[in-house]
Amino acid sequence: MCLRHCDENSVNIAAGEPDPALHRFWEVTILKVSVPSDGRRTSVSRAGTIDWRVVFSSRATLDRQRRMQRAEQRSFLVAPLLTVVRSVFSVAFPSDCRICSLPLTNISRLPVCEECLDSVEPIRAPQCVQCGERLLPSQLLVGDGRCQGCREFEPEFDRAVSFGEYAGALRGLIHLLKYDGVLPAAPVLGRLLAKAIAQLGRLDEAIPLLVPVPLHSSKRGERGFNQAELIVRHAVKCLPQRMEVAPVLKRRRATHSQVGLTREERIANMRGAFRVTDPERVKGCTVIVVDDVMTTGTTISECARVLKKAGAERVWAATVARTLKEAALPVTVERRNEEESEAAEMAVSV
């Protein structure tokens, strides 16, 4: 057997065409001796090649593979440790979700479970184009997209937007901040307020002003903070467009509760309750009045009135949540038949 070594890489380099992968092969010649029946010896030669390639990986690729392996090893080791720590925490410091009362399994400054946070959803019902109130089915077919209240008592603000309905987990989050002083709820509500402000679209004017609805000094001293101002300062960090927080409103007097009042009584109750502390700052600007909750819009409308009187060019409103009227959905034929059957059964039983 005869071996002959060849190196294609040397040939390519000599030709000015270097090959990044080294390609070698050996040429093999095999001599086979055979003895036939007549006793004479003959030889037969057969040639072949043995071919292999040696491919060199770059150092960066090897380093990347090593880093990925180390990361997988760390995650494999740390994941059970985190599970143990969370379990020990839930046993040593038992706590329940402040909204649904189920036991908390995660370490968090906000005592709310992930299921409750995930249940907070934006408003998807048809809304008034001005105040954001829920529109009844009959109002969807006629009119200019505004609710009956805006047509009868047109608000001072040009448009109001809200993220979600004031109910369920969203209502619970706002209560945790306002009445229980759970300050870690403010960043969560701030992100929701930023989504509501984004519904207004990009403003091409000068830097818009975000004006929080103020509390009376007695209420602020009792609570220790203004929830609207806390929320908007977190929201401004999440906005794609630069906006400026401007607390230029001051509440002159404490107002009575609006519960149980008619619309006329609400307007009279809020009349003259606010004043602008720096009229030059709002003059000719676009202003967005922000608050945590909007009910009838009377408070925000009074804020918009005094801001426009001070020279604001346009006033919008944005809140985290809004109370919505229940839509009067039509009763289906099946449901009507079920109600009639139940009524007939009750009449027979009596």
C-alpha positions as CSV (number, residue, x, y, z in Angstrom):
1,M,0.0,0.0,0.0
2,C,1.3,3.4,-1.0
3,L,0.1,6.7,0.6
4,R,0.5,10.2,-0.9
5,H,-0.6,13.4,1.0
6,C,-2.1,16.4,-0.7
7,D,-3.1,19.8,0.8
8,E,-5.5,21.8,-1.3
9,N,-5.1,24.8,0.9
10,S,-1.5,25.3,-0.2
11,V,-2.6,25.1,-3.8
12,N,-5.3,27.6,-3.3
13,I,-3.0,30.0,-1.4
14,A,-0.5,29.8,-4.1
15,A,-3.1,30.7,-6.6
16,G,-4.2,33.7,-4.6
17,E,-7.5,32.1,-3.4
18,P,-7.1,31.2,0.3
19,D,-9.6,28.8,1.7
20,P,-10.9,29.5,5.2
21,A,-11.4,25.8,5.9
22,L,-8.3,23.5,5.7
23,H,-9.1,20.7,3.2
24,R,-6.7,17.7,3.2
25,F,-6.9,14.3,1.5
26,W,-4.7,11.3,1.2
27,E,-4.4,9.3,-2.0
28,V,-4.1,5.5,-1.3
29,T,-2.8,2.9,-3.7
30,I,-3.4,-0.7,-2.7
31,L,-1.4,-3.6,-4.3
32,K,-3.1,-6.9,-4.1
33,V,-1.1,-10.1,-4.9
34,S,-3.1,-13.0,-6.3
35,V,-1.9,-16.6,-6.9
36,P,-3.8,-18.4,-9.7
37,S,-4.1,-22.1,-10.1
38,D,-1.1,-22.3,-12.5
39,G,1.3,-21.1,-9.8
40,R,2.2,-17.8,-11.4
41,R,2.0,-14.7,-9.2
42,T,0.2,-11.5,-10.4
43,S,-0.5,-8.2,-8.8
44,V,-3.5,-5.9,-9.2
45,S,-3.3,-2.2,-8.0
46,R,-6.4,-0.3,-6.9
47,A,-6.3,3.4,-6.1
48,G,-8.6,5.4,-3.8
49,T,-8.7,8.5,-1.6
50,I,-9.4,9.2,2.0
51,D,-10.9,12.7,2.4
52,W,-11.5,14.7,5.5
53,R,-12.1,18.3,6.3
54,V,-10.9,20.4,9.3
55,V,-13.2,23.4,10.0
56,F,-12.0,26.0,12.5
57,S,-14.7,28.0,14.4
58,S,-14.2,31.6,15.3
59,R,-13.3,32.5,18.9
60,A,-16.4,34.7,19.2
61,T,-18.6,31.8,18.3
62,L,-17.0,29.6,21.0
63,D,-17.2,32.4,23.6
64,R,-20.9,32.9,22.8
65,Q,-21.6,29.2,23.2
66,R,-19.8,29.1,26.5
67,R,-21.8,32.1,27.7
68,M,-25.1,30.4,26.7
69,Q,-24.1,27.2,28.5
70,R,-23.2,29.2,31.7
71,A,-26.5,31.1,31.5
72,E,-28.5,27.8,31.2
73,Q,-26.6,26.4,34.2
74,R,-27.3,29.5,36.3
75,S,-31.0,29.5,35.4
76,F,-31.1,25.8,36.2
77,L,-29.6,26.4,39.6
78,V,-31.4,29.6,40.5
79,A,-35.0,28.7,39.5
80,P,-35.4,26.1,42.3
81,L,-33.8,28.6,44.8
82,L,-36.4,31.3,43.8
83,T,-39.2,28.8,44.3
84,V,-37.9,27.9,47.7
85,V,-37.5,31.6,48.7
86,R,-41.0,32.4,47.6
87,S,-42.4,29.4,49.5
88,V,-40.5,30.4,52.6
89,F,-41.7,34.0,52.3
90,S,-45.3,33.0,51.9
91,V,-45.1,30.8,55.0
92,A,-43.0,33.2,57.2
93,F,-44.9,36.3,56.1
94,P,-48.4,35.1,55.1
95,S,-50.4,37.7,53.1
96,D,-53.4,37.8,50.9
97,C,-54.2,39.8,47.8
98,R,-55.9,43.0,48.9
99,I,-58.4,42.7,46.0
100,C,-59.4,39.0,45.7
101,S,-58.1,37.8,49.2
102,L,-56.3,34.8,47.7
103,P,-52.8,34.0,49.3
104,L,-49.9,35.8,47.6
105,T,-47.1,33.6,46.4
106,N,-44.7,36.3,45.0
107,I,-42.5,38.8,46.7
108,S,-43.8,42.2,45.8
109,R,-44.3,45.6,47.4
110,L,-47.8,45.8,45.8
111,P,-50.1,43.3,47.7
112,V,-52.0,42.4,44.6
113,C,-51.8,39.0,42.8
114,E,-50.9,38.7,39.1
115,E,-54.4,37.4,38.2
116,C,-56.0,40.6,39.5
117,L,-53.5,42.8,37.7
118,D,-54.1,40.9,34.4
119,S,-57.8,41.3,34.8
120,V,-57.6,45.1,34.4
121,E,-58.8,45.8,30.8
122,P,-59.5,48.9,28.7
123,I,-63.0,50.1,27.9
124,R,-64.3,48.4,24.8
125,A,-67.9,49.6,24.9
126,P,-69.1,52.4,22.5
127,Q,-68.5,55.8,24.1
128,C,-69.5,59.4,23.8
129,V,-66.9,61.2,21.7
130,Q,-66.8,64.1,24.1
131,C,-67.1,62.8,27.7
132,G,-66.5,59.1,27.3
133,E,-69.8,57.9,28.7
134,R,-71.2,54.6,27.5
135,L,-73.6,55.0,24.6
136,L,-77.0,53.2,24.6
137,P,-77.8,51.1,21.6
138,S,-80.4,53.7,20.5
139,Q,-77.8,56.4,20.6
140,L,-75.5,54.5,18.2
141,L,-78.0,54.9,15.3
142,V,-78.8,58.6,15.6
143,G,-77.1,61.8,16.8
144,D,-73.5,63.1,16.5
145,G,-71.8,60.5,18.7
146,R,-72.4,62.4,21.9
147,C,-74.5,61.3,24.8
148,Q,-77.6,62.9,26.1
149,G,-75.8,64.6,28.9
150,C,-73.3,66.4,26.7
151,R,-76.1,67.6,24.4
152,E,-78.1,69.0,27.3
153,F,-75.1,70.4,29.4
154,E,-72.0,70.7,27.2
155,P,-68.9,70.3,29.3
156,E,-66.1,72.8,29.2
157,F,-63.4,70.3,28.1
158,D,-63.1,69.4,24.4
159,R,-62.7,65.7,25.0
160,A,-62.2,63.2,27.9
161,V,-60.6,59.8,27.7
162,S,-60.2,57.0,30.3
163,F,-58.4,53.7,30.3
164,G,-60.9,51.4,32.1
165,E,-64.2,51.2,33.8
166,Y,-64.3,52.1,37.5
167,A,-65.1,48.5,38.6
168,G,-63.4,45.3,39.7
169,A,-59.6,45.1,40.1
170,L,-59.1,48.6,38.7
171,R,-61.4,50.1,41.4
172,G,-59.6,48.1,44.0
173,L,-56.2,49.5,42.9
174,I,-57.4,53.0,43.1
175,H,-58.9,52.4,46.6
176,L,-55.6,50.9,47.7
177,L,-53.8,54.1,46.8
178,K,-56.4,56.7,47.9
179,Y,-57.8,55.2,51.1
180,D,-55.1,52.7,52.2
181,G,-52.0,54.7,51.3
182,V,-50.5,51.8,49.3
183,L,-48.1,54.0,47.3
184,P,-46.7,51.1,45.1
185,A,-50.0,51.2,43.3
186,A,-49.2,54.6,41.8
187,P,-46.7,53.3,39.1
188,V,-49.3,50.7,37.9
189,L,-52.0,53.3,37.7
190,G,-49.6,55.7,36.0
191,R,-48.9,53.3,33.2
192,L,-52.7,52.9,32.7
193,L,-53.1,56.7,32.7
194,A,-50.3,57.0,30.0
195,K,-52.3,54.6,27.8
196,A,-55.4,56.7,28.2
197,I,-53.5,59.9,27.3
198,A,-52.1,58.1,24.2
199,Q,-55.7,57.9,22.9
200,L,-55.6,61.6,22.3
201,G,-52.9,61.1,19.6
202,R,-49.7,63.0,19.1
203,L,-50.0,66.7,19.7
204,D,-48.1,68.9,17.2
205,E,-48.3,72.0,19.4
206,A,-45.8,73.1,22.0
207,I,-45.2,70.9,25.0
208,P,-48.6,70.0,26.5
209,L,-49.2,70.6,30.2
210,L,-50.5,67.8,32.4
211,V,-52.5,69.5,35.2
212,P,-53.7,67.3,38.1
213,V,-57.0,68.0,39.8
214,P,-56.0,69.4,43.2
215,L,-57.3,68.4,46.6
216,H,-58.3,70.9,49.3
217,S,-55.5,71.6,51.8
218,S,-57.4,69.9,54.6
219,K,-58.0,66.7,52.5
220,R,-54.4,66.7,51.3
221,G,-53.1,67.1,54.9
222,E,-55.3,64.3,56.0
223,R,-54.3,61.9,53.2
224,G,-50.7,63.1,52.9
225,F,-50.6,63.2,49.1
226,N,-52.7,64.0,46.0
227,Q,-53.3,60.8,44.2
228,A,-53.8,62.5,40.9
229,E,-50.4,64.2,41.1
230,L,-48.7,60.9,42.1
231,I,-50.3,59.0,39.2
232,V,-49.5,61.6,36.6
233,R,-45.8,61.9,37.6
234,H,-45.4,58.2,36.9
235,A,-47.5,58.4,33.7
236,V,-45.3,61.1,32.2
237,K,-42.3,58.7,32.3
238,C,-44.2,56.2,30.0
239,L,-45.5,58.7,27.4
240,P,-43.8,58.6,23.9
241,Q,-44.2,62.4,23.6
242,R,-42.6,64.9,26.0
243,M,-45.2,66.5,28.3
244,E,-44.8,68.6,31.4
245,V,-46.6,68.2,34.7
246,A,-47.9,71.6,35.8
247,P,-49.8,71.7,39.1
248,V,-51.2,75.2,38.4
249,L,-54.7,74.6,39.9
250,K,-55.6,75.2,43.5
251,R,-58.8,74.3,45.2
252,R,-60.2,77.4,47.0
253,R,-62.7,75.7,49.2
254,A,-63.8,72.3,50.3
255,T,-66.8,71.1,48.3
256,H,-69.7,69.0,49.5
257,S,-70.1,65.4,48.4
258,Q,-71.6,65.1,44.9
259,V,-73.5,61.9,45.7
260,G,-77.3,62.3,45.3
261,L,-77.1,65.7,43.6
262,T,-78.6,66.5,40.2
263,R,-76.5,67.8,37.4
264,E,-77.5,71.4,38.1
265,E,-76.7,71.0,41.8
266,R,-73.3,69.4,41.0
267,I,-72.4,72.4,38.7
268,A,-73.4,74.9,41.4
269,N,-71.5,72.9,44.0
270,M,-68.3,73.1,42.0
271,R,-68.7,76.7,40.7
272,G,-65.7,78.8,41.9
273,A,-64.0,75.9,43.7
274,F,-60.7,76.2,41.6
275,R,-58.4,79.0,40.6
276,V,-55.2,79.1,38.4
277,T,-52.1,80.0,40.3
278,D,-50.0,80.9,37.2
279,P,-52.1,82.1,34.3
280,E,-49.0,83.0,32.2
281,R,-47.9,79.4,32.2
282,V,-51.1,78.1,30.6
283,K,-51.8,81.0,28.3
284,G,-52.0,79.7,24.7
285,C,-51.1,76.1,25.7
286,T,-52.8,72.8,25.3
287,V,-53.8,71.5,28.7
288,I,-54.7,68.0,29.8
289,V,-56.5,67.8,33.1
290,V,-55.8,64.5,34.8
291,D,-57.4,62.6,37.7
292,D,-57.9,59.1,39.0
293,V,-61.6,58.7,38.4
294,M,-64.2,60.5,36.4
295,T,-67.9,60.2,37.3
296,T,-70.1,62.8,35.8
297,G,-67.3,65.0,34.7
298,T,-68.5,68.1,36.7
299,T,-65.2,68.5,38.6
300,I,-63.1,68.3,35.5
301,S,-65.4,70.5,33.6
302,E,-65.0,73.3,36.2
303,C,-61.2,72.9,36.0
304,A,-61.4,73.2,32.3
305,R,-63.5,76.4,32.6
306,V,-61.1,78.2,34.8
307,L,-58.1,77.1,32.7
308,K,-59.7,78.4,29.5
309,K,-60.6,81.6,31.3
310,A,-56.9,81.9,32.2
311,G,-55.9,81.7,28.5
312,A,-55.5,78.0,27.7
313,E,-56.1,77.4,24.0
314,R,-57.5,73.8,24.4
315,V,-58.3,71.7,27.4
316,W,-58.7,67.9,27.3
317,A,-59.2,65.4,30.2
318,A,-57.7,62.0,30.9
319,T,-58.4,59.7,33.9
320,V,-57.4,56.2,34.9
321,A,-61.0,55.0,35.3
322,R,-64.5,56.2,34.5
323,T,-67.9,55.2,35.9
324,L,-70.1,54.0,33.1
325,K,-73.9,53.6,32.9
326,E,-75.3,50.2,32.3
327,A,-76.3,49.8,28.7
328,A,-79.9,48.8,28.2
329,L,-79.4,45.7,26.1
330,P,-82.4,44.3,24.1
331,V,-84.0,41.2,25.6
332,T,-83.7,38.2,23.3
333,V,-86.7,36.1,22.3
334,E,-85.2,33.1,24.2
335,R,-84.7,35.1,27.3
336,R,-88.2,36.6,27.1
337,N,-89.7,33.1,26.8
338,E,-87.7,31.9,29.8
339,E,-89.0,34.8,31.9
340,E,-92.6,34.2,30.8
341,S,-92.3,30.5,31.7
342,E,-90.9,31.3,35.1
343,A,-93.7,33.8,35.7
344,A,-96.3,31.2,34.7
345,E,-94.7,28.6,37.0
346,M,-94.8,31.1,39.9
347,A,-98.4,31.9,39.3
348,V,-99.4,28.2,39.3
349,S,-97.5,27.6,42.5
350,V,-99.2,30.5,44.2
